[in-house]
């Protein structure tokens, strides 16, 4: 976190755990959601603020490097312990009523806030005193310099050796020579299985979705016909549907929580019943901004939104178990209008302004 301390002051960096993501609560009457960006001390210390407040959102954060001067206090509170404290804060009003709760698309990070000591403890962001430490032994808390916890991977296609291309915020980058898409895993790239829904026409933008095949126990959900019955779709179940496999679909791009839930359920309900084509589509591809783990964490929330009436889900919750089996990155074609991306065959629409707003989530 940046500071405004005088140049001669030795900075003392205090650690905070930060959680940023969507939280969904399955309540008896339906699903509630909220976007949260909260932080909590990673070291119990009365002299320091309990959280960062809005600073983690308002200030430009930078990676800690070896050139970052100062002393760093080592975290003593684990991420799990901090999350338990944070859960109490943003579960207010739902804790006693929630049947199921999950954090989705979450990012957890360790943020170091700058301070310095004189006769008082000074906030180095505002350069103002905040407390008079009594019996506070800083030397006992000093840890090693935390730099060196990230690395770089050359953006070269592991298959053909040419440059990989992608948006700066994308989690998957493409090789337009051998028509493959890759994601970083550890210190190398991993190839992603990619499919797309063919589209006849112009002005198409392909939005990415994670399509997941999962084994669901506790309820009958093996085919699209089972989905139609569980969701009480206003349609006669066709014999062909009995042999079509059921898939979960989740957006692989960032959207606000209420839109995420709508796309999660509506795309799963309206999923293409025809076979997808393998490989990358020809045309404009929207960047992948949400990881596979986000959709995997959403599977129970998806069921809560799909099963009608809602009490059927709540009554069977303890018996339902979802085990993901396989996945692919599936691109669906949308027609671009002035305000929206529209998929007419599936009756889906994504607001362009909301996509722009969600990039900061």
C-alpha positions as CSV (number, residue, x, y, z in Angstrom):
1,X,0.0,0.0,0.0
2,X,1.5,3.4,-0.9
3,X,2.6,5.9,1.8
4,X,3.3,9.6,2.4
5,X,5.8,9.2,5.2
6,X,8.9,11.5,5.4
7,X,11.9,10.0,3.5
8,X,13.9,9.5,6.7
9,X,11.3,7.4,8.5
10,X,11.7,3.6,8.7
11,X,8.5,2.1,7.6
12,X,6.8,-0.7,9.6
13,X,4.4,-2.8,7.4
14,X,1.5,-4.4,9.2
15,X,-0.3,-7.4,7.5
16,X,-4.0,-7.7,6.8
17,X,-5.9,-10.6,5.2
18,X,-8.3,-9.5,2.5
19,X,-11.3,-11.3,1.1
20,X,-12.9,-10.1,-2.1
21,X,-15.7,-11.9,-3.9
22,X,-19.4,-12.8,-4.0
23,X,-21.3,-14.4,-1.1
24,X,-24.5,-16.4,-1.6
25,X,-26.9,-17.4,1.1
26,X,-29.6,-20.1,0.4
27,X,-32.5,-19.1,2.7
28,X,-35.9,-20.8,3.1
29,X,-37.5,-18.2,0.9
30,X,-34.8,-18.1,-1.8
31,X,-31.2,-17.0,-2.6
32,X,-29.6,-13.8,-1.3
33,X,-26.3,-12.4,-2.6
34,X,-23.8,-9.7,-1.9
35,X,-20.4,-8.6,-3.2
36,X,-17.9,-8.1,-0.3
37,X,-14.5,-6.6,-0.1
38,X,-13.3,-6.9,3.5
39,X,-10.1,-7.2,5.5
40,X,-8.9,-8.1,8.9
41,X,-5.7,-8.0,11.0
42,X,-3.4,-10.9,10.3
43,X,-1.8,-10.2,13.7
44,X,-4.0,-9.5,16.8
45,X,-2.7,-6.0,17.9
46,X,-4.8,-3.3,19.6
47,X,-2.5,-0.5,18.4
48,X,-3.4,-1.1,14.8
49,X,-6.7,-0.6,13.0
50,X,-8.8,-3.8,12.9
51,X,-9.3,-3.5,9.1
52,X,-8.2,-1.5,6.1
53,X,-11.7,-0.1,5.6
54,X,-12.0,1.3,2.0
55,X,-8.3,1.7,1.5
56,X,-7.8,-1.6,-0.2
57,X,-10.4,-0.5,-2.8
58,X,-9.4,3.2,-3.1
59,X,-5.6,3.0,-3.2
60,X,-3.4,1.5,-5.9
61,X,-1.8,-1.6,-4.6
62,X,1.6,-2.9,-5.7
63,X,3.5,-6.1,-5.3
64,X,6.1,-6.3,-2.6
65,X,9.6,-6.5,-4.2
66,X,13.1,-6.7,-2.8
67,X,13.3,-2.9,-3.5
68,X,10.4,-2.3,-1.0
69,X,12.2,-0.9,2.1
70,X,10.9,-1.3,5.6
71,X,10.3,-3.9,8.3
72,X,7.5,-6.4,7.8
73,X,5.5,-7.9,10.7
74,X,4.9,-11.6,10.1
75,X,1.3,-12.8,10.1
76,X,0.4,-14.9,13.2
77,X,-3.3,-15.4,12.4
78,X,-4.0,-17.9,9.7
79,X,-6.2,-17.1,6.7
80,X,-8.8,-19.6,8.0
81,X,-9.0,-18.0,11.4
82,X,-9.3,-14.5,9.8
83,X,-12.0,-15.8,7.5
84,X,-14.0,-17.1,10.4
85,X,-13.9,-13.6,11.9
86,X,-14.8,-12.0,8.6
87,X,-17.7,-14.4,8.1
88,X,-19.3,-13.1,11.3
89,X,-19.1,-9.6,10.0
90,X,-20.7,-10.1,6.6
91,X,-23.1,-12.9,7.6
92,X,-25.1,-10.5,9.8
93,X,-28.8,-11.0,9.3
94,X,-28.4,-14.4,7.6
95,X,-26.3,-16.5,10.0
96,X,-29.3,-18.1,11.8
97,X,-31.5,-18.5,8.7
98,X,-29.0,-19.6,6.0
99,X,-29.4,-23.2,4.9
100,X,-26.4,-23.1,2.7
101,X,-23.7,-20.4,2.3
102,X,-20.7,-20.1,0.0
103,X,-18.1,-17.6,-1.2
104,X,-17.7,-17.6,-4.9
105,X,-15.1,-16.0,-7.2
106,X,-13.2,-15.0,-4.1
107,X,-9.7,-13.6,-4.0
108,X,-7.8,-13.8,-0.8
109,X,-4.6,-11.8,-0.4
110,X,-2.2,-10.5,2.2
111,X,-1.9,-6.7,2.2
112,X,0.8,-4.8,4.1
113,X,-0.2,-1.3,5.4
114,X,2.6,1.2,6.1
115,X,3.1,2.7,9.6
116,X,6.1,4.2,11.4
117,X,7.0,4.7,15.1
118,X,8.0,7.8,17.0
119,X,6.6,8.6,20.4
120,X,3.3,7.5,18.8
121,X,2.3,5.1,16.1
122,X,1.8,7.0,12.8
123,X,-0.4,6.0,9.9
124,X,2.0,6.4,7.0
125,X,-0.8,6.7,4.4
126,X,-2.2,9.9,6.0
127,X,1.0,10.7,7.9
128,X,-1.0,11.2,11.1
129,X,-0.7,9.6,14.6
130,X,-3.2,7.0,15.4
131,X,-2.2,5.5,18.8
132,X,0.3,5.5,21.6
133,X,1.6,1.9,21.9
134,X,1.9,0.7,25.5
135,X,4.0,-2.4,26.1
136,X,4.1,-2.9,22.3
137,X,7.2,-4.8,21.3
138,X,7.6,-4.5,17.6
139,X,10.9,-6.4,17.4
140,X,9.1,-9.6,18.6
141,X,6.8,-9.5,15.5
142,X,9.2,-8.7,12.7
143,X,9.4,-11.4,10.1
144,X,11.4,-11.9,6.9
145,X,10.9,-9.8,3.8
146,X,8.0,-11.3,1.9
147,X,9.2,-10.5,-1.6
148,X,9.7,-13.3,-4.2
149,X,6.3,-15.0,-4.1
150,X,5.5,-14.5,-7.8
151,X,7.2,-15.3,-11.1
152,X,6.8,-14.8,-14.8
153,X,6.0,-17.3,-17.7
154,X,7.1,-16.4,-21.3
155,X,3.9,-15.9,-23.4
156,X,4.9,-18.5,-26.0
157,X,2.7,-21.2,-27.2
158,X,4.0,-24.6,-25.8
159,X,2.6,-26.3,-28.9
160,X,4.0,-24.2,-31.8
161,X,6.3,-21.7,-30.1
162,X,4.5,-18.5,-31.5
163,X,3.3,-15.6,-29.3
164,X,0.2,-16.1,-27.2
165,X,-2.3,-13.3,-27.3
166,X,-4.8,-12.2,-24.7
167,X,-6.3,-9.3,-22.9
168,X,-4.3,-8.0,-19.9
169,X,-7.0,-9.1,-17.5
170,X,-7.6,-12.5,-19.1
171,X,-7.0,-15.7,-17.3
172,X,-6.6,-17.6,-20.6
173,X,-4.6,-16.6,-23.6
174,X,-4.9,-17.9,-27.2
175,X,-2.5,-19.0,-29.9
176,X,-4.1,-18.0,-33.2
177,X,-1.6,-20.1,-35.2
178,X,-2.5,-23.5,-33.9
179,X,-5.9,-22.4,-32.6
180,X,-5.4,-23.4,-28.9
181,X,-6.1,-21.7,-25.6
182,X,-3.9,-21.9,-22.5
183,X,-4.0,-21.0,-18.8
184,X,-1.1,-20.7,-16.4
185,X,-0.6,-23.5,-13.9
186,X,2.4,-23.3,-11.6
187,X,5.4,-22.3,-13.7
188,X,4.0,-23.5,-17.1
189,X,0.9,-23.3,-19.3
190,X,-1.8,-25.9,-19.4
191,X,-3.9,-26.5,-22.5
192,X,-7.7,-25.9,-22.1
193,X,-10.3,-28.1,-23.8
194,X,-12.3,-25.6,-25.9
195,X,-15.6,-25.9,-27.7
196,X,-18.1,-23.4,-29.3
197,X,-21.6,-23.2,-30.6
198,X,-21.6,-22.6,-34.4
199,X,-23.2,-19.4,-35.5
200,X,-24.4,-18.4,-39.0
201,X,-24.3,-14.6,-39.3
202,X,-22.2,-11.5,-38.8
203,X,-21.6,-9.2,-35.8
204,X,-21.0,-12.2,-33.4
205,X,-19.0,-11.9,-30.1
206,X,-18.2,-15.2,-28.4
207,X,-18.6,-15.0,-24.6
208,X,-16.8,-17.8,-22.6
209,X,-18.6,-20.2,-20.3
210,X,-17.4,-23.1,-18.2
211,X,-19.4,-26.2,-19.0
212,X,-19.1,-28.8,-16.3
213,X,-20.1,-32.5,-16.3
214,X,-20.9,-33.6,-12.7
215,X,-22.3,-36.6,-10.9
216,X,-25.2,-35.5,-8.7
217,X,-26.4,-37.9,-6.0
218,X,-29.4,-37.4,-3.7
219,X,-31.7,-36.3,-6.6
220,X,-32.3,-37.6,-10.1
221,X,-30.2,-35.4,-12.4
222,X,-28.5,-37.4,-15.1
223,X,-30.1,-36.0,-18.2
224,X,-31.6,-32.8,-19.6
225,X,-35.0,-34.5,-19.1
226,X,-34.3,-34.8,-15.4
227,X,-33.4,-31.1,-15.3
228,X,-36.7,-30.2,-17.1
229,X,-38.6,-32.1,-14.4
230,X,-36.7,-30.7,-11.4
231,X,-37.0,-27.1,-12.8
232,X,-40.7,-27.6,-13.6
233,X,-40.1,-26.2,-17.1
234,X,-43.3,-25.3,-18.9
235,X,-42.6,-27.8,-21.7
236,X,-43.4,-31.4,-22.5
237,X,-40.4,-33.6,-21.8
238,X,-39.3,-35.1,-25.1
239,X,-38.0,-38.6,-25.5
240,X,-34.7,-37.2,-27.0
241,X,-34.0,-35.3,-23.7
242,X,-33.8,-38.6,-21.8
243,X,-30.5,-39.4,-23.5
244,X,-29.0,-35.9,-23.5
245,X,-26.4,-35.5,-20.7
246,X,-26.9,-32.7,-18.2
247,X,-24.3,-30.0,-17.8
248,X,-23.8,-27.1,-15.4
249,X,-23.0,-23.8,-17.2
250,X,-21.4,-20.8,-15.5
251,X,-20.1,-17.5,-17.0
252,X,-16.3,-17.4,-17.4
253,X,-16.3,-13.6,-17.3
254,X,-16.9,-11.2,-14.4
255,X,-20.4,-9.9,-13.6
256,X,-22.2,-8.6,-10.6
257,X,-23.6,-11.2,-8.1
258,X,-27.3,-10.9,-9.2
259,X,-26.4,-11.2,-12.9
260,X,-24.0,-14.1,-12.1
261,X,-26.9,-16.0,-10.5
262,X,-29.2,-15.3,-13.4
263,X,-26.7,-16.4,-16.0
264,X,-25.7,-19.4,-14.0
265,X,-29.3,-20.7,-13.9
266,X,-30.6,-19.4,-17.2
267,X,-27.6,-20.7,-19.2
268,X,-27.9,-24.1,-17.5
269,X,-31.7,-24.2,-18.3
270,X,-31.3,-23.1,-21.9
271,X,-28.1,-25.0,-22.6
272,X,-27.5,-26.0,-26.2
273,X,-28.9,-29.4,-26.9
274,X,-26.9,-29.8,-30.1
275,X,-23.3,-31.0,-30.0
276,X,-20.7,-28.2,-29.8
277,X,-17.8,-27.9,-32.2
278,X,-14.3,-28.5,-30.9
279,X,-11.7,-25.8,-31.0
280,X,-11.7,-22.0,-31.1
281,X,-14.4,-20.1,-32.9
282,X,-13.7,-17.7,-35.8
283,X,-14.6,-14.2,-34.7
284,X,-14.3,-11.9,-31.7
285,X,-13.6,-13.7,-28.4
286,X,-14.4,-12.0,-25.1
287,X,-11.6,-12.5,-22.5
288,X,-11.9,-15.1,-19.8
289,X,-12.1,-13.2,-16.5
290,X,-13.5,-15.8,-14.1
291,X,-11.6,-19.0,-13.2
292,X,-13.1,-22.5,-13.4
293,X,-13.0,-22.7,-9.6
294,X,-15.7,-20.0,-9.5
295,X,-18.2,-22.2,-11.3
296,X,-17.2,-25.3,-9.4
297,X,-17.9,-23.4,-6.1
298,X,-21.3,-22.4,-7.6
299,X,-22.8,-25.8,-8.3
300,X,-24.9,-26.1,-5.2
301,X,-26.1,-22.5,-5.7
302,X,-27.0,-23.4,-9.2
303,X,-29.1,-26.3,-8.0
304,X,-30.8,-24.0,-5.4
305,X,-31.8,-21.6,-8.3
306,X,-32.8,-24.4,-10.7
307,X,-35.0,-26.7,-8.5
308,X,-38.6,-25.7,-8.3
309,X,-40.3,-25.3,-5.9
310,X,-37.4,-24.0,-3.7
311,X,-38.5,-26.1,-0.7
312,X,-37.6,-29.3,-2.7
313,X,-34.0,-28.2,-2.6
314,X,-34.0,-27.2,1.1
315,X,-35.7,-30.5,2.1
316,X,-33.1,-32.6,0.2
317,X,-30.0,-30.4,0.9
318,X,-28.4,-32.9,3.3
319,X,-28.7,-35.7,0.8
320,X,-27.4,-33.8,-2.3
321,X,-23.8,-34.2,-3.3
322,X,-22.2,-32.9,-6.5
323,X,-18.9,-34.3,-7.8
324,X,-17.4,-32.6,-10.9
325,X,-16.1,-35.1,-13.5
326,X,-14.9,-33.0,-16.5
327,X,-15.1,-29.6,-17.9
328,X,-14.5,-27.5,-21.0
329,X,-14.4,-23.8,-21.9
330,X,-17.4,-23.3,-24.2
331,X,-17.9,-20.1,-26.3
332,X,-21.4,-19.0,-27.1
333,X,-22.1,-16.5,-29.9
334,X,-23.9,-13.3,-28.9
335,X,-25.1,-10.5,-31.2
336,X,-23.7,-7.1,-30.2
337,X,-26.3,-4.3,-29.9
338,X,-25.8,-0.8,-28.6
339,X,-26.4,-1.7,-25.0
340,X,-26.2,-5.5,-24.8
341,X,-24.8,-8.8,-26.0
342,X,-27.8,-10.9,-27.0
343,X,-28.1,-14.7,-27.6
344,X,-31.5,-15.0,-29.3
345,X,-31.7,-18.8,-29.5
346,X,-31.1,-19.2,-25.7
347,X,-33.0,-16.0,-24.8
348,X,-29.9,-14.6,-22.9
349,X,-28.7,-11.0,-22.6
350,X,-25.7,-9.4,-21.0
351,X,-25.6,-5.7,-20.3
352,X,-22.4,-4.1,-21.7
353,X,-22.2,-1.4,-19.0
354,X,-22.4,-4.0,-16.3
355,X,-19.5,-5.9,-17.9
356,X,-17.4,-2.7,-17.8
357,X,-18.3,-2.2,-14.1
358,X,-17.6,-5.8,-13.2
359,X,-14.0,-5.5,-14.3
360,X,-13.2,-3.8,-11.0
361,X,-14.6,-6.7,-8.9
